[in-house]
Amino acid sequence: MSSSLAPSLRSKLYSERWIITAPSHPSVKFIPATPLHFEEWLPIVTNPENNEFQDTEGKVWDEAAVQEWKVATEKEYEESRTTYKALPVLVEVNSQIVGYGGIWKVSKASGSIGVVLNKSARGMGIGKLTVRVLAQLCFDLGLRAGAGTMKANMSMRGLMASLGVNENEHVVELPGRGVVAELGYTIEVERWQRVDMNIEFEERS
């Protein structure tokens, strides 16, 4: 695949079903997260163990909060099919959804990537692979790739260091959410080693 996805292929990535695999981790698959996956996706979002370093730490996921998340996520999904605003991805290991990540456009030319994994899926290189796949997709989409985290999130900091990505103090505060990051990362395409991965699009019936 070329260094930048063709416009038609970019549209397919945001609007069609596909699977990304990597030879290095044959048991891992990445699929687009859609409203059809809420039943599998929501338990990961609401798991307190997964919110320790998120702005949702301590959030009470009552029925109203869950419904609010569903409405906002579905709206973002529908808008992104044409605006390419967000590309959420589910992480599947041995046919079980164990986490999610995604690319969120923060400007016309830049994308921010994030990863959340269940505790049972950590420490096996899955988080590192997910970051690499998402960063590669950013570059293929013609976007600069970046990420952010909290200072206390030593796992994410170690992961980014293992990829050779330098961190810098960069506080990000969003209206209604407060501080969502204290450290920032810029992944430089010039120093990037392309990920060996394959994207298969589902054939339309």
C-alpha positions in Angstrom: 0.0 0.0 0.0 1.3 3.5 -0.8 2.3 5.9 2.0 -1.2 7.6 1.8 -4.5 6.0 1.2 -6.4 6.8 -1.9 -9.6 8.9 -1.1 -11.9 6.0 -2.1 -10.0 3.6 0.2 -10.1 6.2 3.0 -13.9 6.3 2.6 -14.1 2.5 2.8 -12.0 2.5 6.0 -14.6 4.8 7.7 -17.8 3.3 6.3 -17.3 -0.4 5.6 -16.4 -3.6 7.5 -12.8 -4.7 7.5 -10.3 -6.7 9.5 -6.7 -5.8 10.1 -4.2 -8.6 11.0 -0.5 -8.7 11.6 1.8 -11.8 11.1 3.6 -11.0 14.4 0.4 -11.6 16.4 -1.8 -14.1 14.5 -4.4 -14.4 17.3 -5.1 -10.6 17.2 -7.5 -8.8 14.9 -8.6 -5.2 14.7 -12.2 -4.4 13.5 -14.1 -1.1 13.2 -16.1 -0.4 16.3 -19.7 0.4 15.5 -23.1 0.7 17.4 -23.6 -2.9 16.5 -20.8 -3.7 19.0 -22.2 -1.8 22.0 -22.9 -5.0 23.9 -19.2 -6.1 23.7 -17.7 -2.6 23.7 -19.6 -1.1 26.7 -18.2 -3.4 29.4 -14.7 -2.4 28.5 -15.6 1.3 28.6 -17.3 1.1 32.0 -14.8 -1.2 33.7 -13.2 0.8 36.5 -9.9 -0.9 35.9 -9.8 0.6 32.4 -10.7 4.1 33.6 -7.8 4.6 36.1 -6.0 7.1 33.9 -9.0 8.4 31.9 -11.1 11.5 32.6 -13.9 9.0 33.3 -12.1 7.7 36.5 -14.6 7.4 39.2 -17.5 7.9 36.9 -20.8 6.3 37.9 -22.1 4.4 34.9 -25.8 4.4 35.7 -28.5 3.9 33.1 -28.5 7.6 32.2 -24.7 7.7 31.8 -24.7 4.6 29.6 -27.5 6.0 27.4 -25.6 9.3 27.1 -22.5 7.4 25.9 -24.5 5.4 23.4 -26.1 8.4 21.9 -22.8 10.4 21.7 -20.9 7.4 20.2 -23.6 6.6 17.6 -23.7 10.3 16.6 -19.9 10.4 16.3 -20.0 7.2 14.2 -22.6 8.5 11.8 -20.8 11.8 11.4 -17.4 10.2 10.9 -18.7 8.1 7.9 -18.4 11.3 5.9 -16.3 13.7 7.9 -13.6 11.2 9.0 -13.6 12.7 12.5 -13.2 9.5 14.4 -12.1 5.9 13.7 -12.7 3.7 16.7 -11.3 0.2 16.6 -12.0 -2.9 18.6 -9.1 -5.2 19.6 -10.0 -8.9 19.3 -7.8 -11.8 20.7 -8.9 -15.4 19.9 -12.3 -14.1 18.9 -12.9 -12.2 22.1 -13.0 -8.4 22.3 -10.4 -7.3 24.9 -10.0 -3.6 24.2 -10.5 -0.7 21.9 -8.5 2.2 20.5 -8.9 4.7 17.7 -7.9 7.7 15.8 -9.5 11.1 16.6 -8.8 14.0 14.3 -7.7 17.0 16.3 -7.0 19.2 13.3 -7.2 18.9 9.5 -3.8 17.3 9.4 -3.4 15.6 12.8 -4.8 12.6 14.5 -4.6 11.6 18.2 -4.5 7.9 19.0 -5.6 6.1 22.1 -5.8 2.6 23.5 -7.7 0.9 26.3 -7.2 -2.8 27.1 -8.7 -5.1 29.7 -6.2 -6.1 32.4 -6.2 -9.7 31.2 -4.8 -8.5 27.8 -2.0 -6.4 29.1 1.7 -7.4 29.1 1.6 -9.4 26.0 2.6 -6.8 23.4 -1.0 -6.2 22.3 -1.0 -2.6 23.4 2.2 -1.9 21.6 0.8 -3.6 18.4 -2.4 -1.5 18.7 -0.5 1.7 18.9 1.7 0.7 16.0 -1.3 -0.2 13.8 -3.2 3.0 14.7 -0.1 5.2 14.0 0.4 3.4 10.7 -3.3 4.1 9.8 -2.7 7.8 10.7 0.2 8.0 8.3 -1.7 6.1 5.6 -4.5 8.6 6.0 -2.1 11.5 5.5 -2.3 12.6 9.1 0.4 13.4 11.6 0.2 10.9 14.6 0.2 11.9 18.2 -1.0 10.6 21.6 -1.4 11.8 25.2 -1.5 10.4 28.6 -1.4 11.2 32.3 2.0 11.2 34.2 0.8 8.4 36.5 0.2 6.1 33.5 3.5 4.3 33.6 2.3 1.5 31.3 1.6 3.9 28.4 4.7 5.9 29.1 6.8 2.7 28.9 5.1 1.6 25.8 5.8 4.8 24.0 9.4 4.7 25.2 9.7 1.2 23.7 8.6 2.6 20.4 11.3 5.3 20.6 8.8 8.1 20.9 9.8 11.0 23.1 7.4 12.5 25.6 6.9 16.1 26.5 4.8 17.9 29.1 1.7 19.0 27.3 -1.5 19.5 29.3 -4.7 19.0 27.4 -7.9 20.3 28.9 -11.3 19.9 27.2 -14.5 21.7 28.0 -16.7 19.7 30.2 -14.1 17.0 30.7 -11.2 18.8 32.4 -7.6 17.6 32.0 -7.4 14.6 29.7 -3.6 14.5 29.3 -0.5 15.8 31.0 2.1 14.4 28.6 2.1 14.4 24.8 3.8 12.3 22.1 4.5 13.1 18.5 5.2 10.0 16.4 7.5 11.1 13.6 6.8 9.4 10.2 10.4 10.0 9.2 11.6 7.7 11.9 8.8 5.2 11.7 9.3 1.6 10.7 6.2 0.5 8.7 4.1 -2.2 10.4 3.7 -5.5 8.6 -0.1 -5.7 8.5 -3.0 -6.5 6.2 -6.4 -4.9 5.7 -9.2 -7.0 4.3 -12.5 -5.4 3.4 -15.6 -7.4 3.6 -17.2 -8.0 0.2 -20.6 -6.5 -0.2 -23.4 -8.9 -1.0 
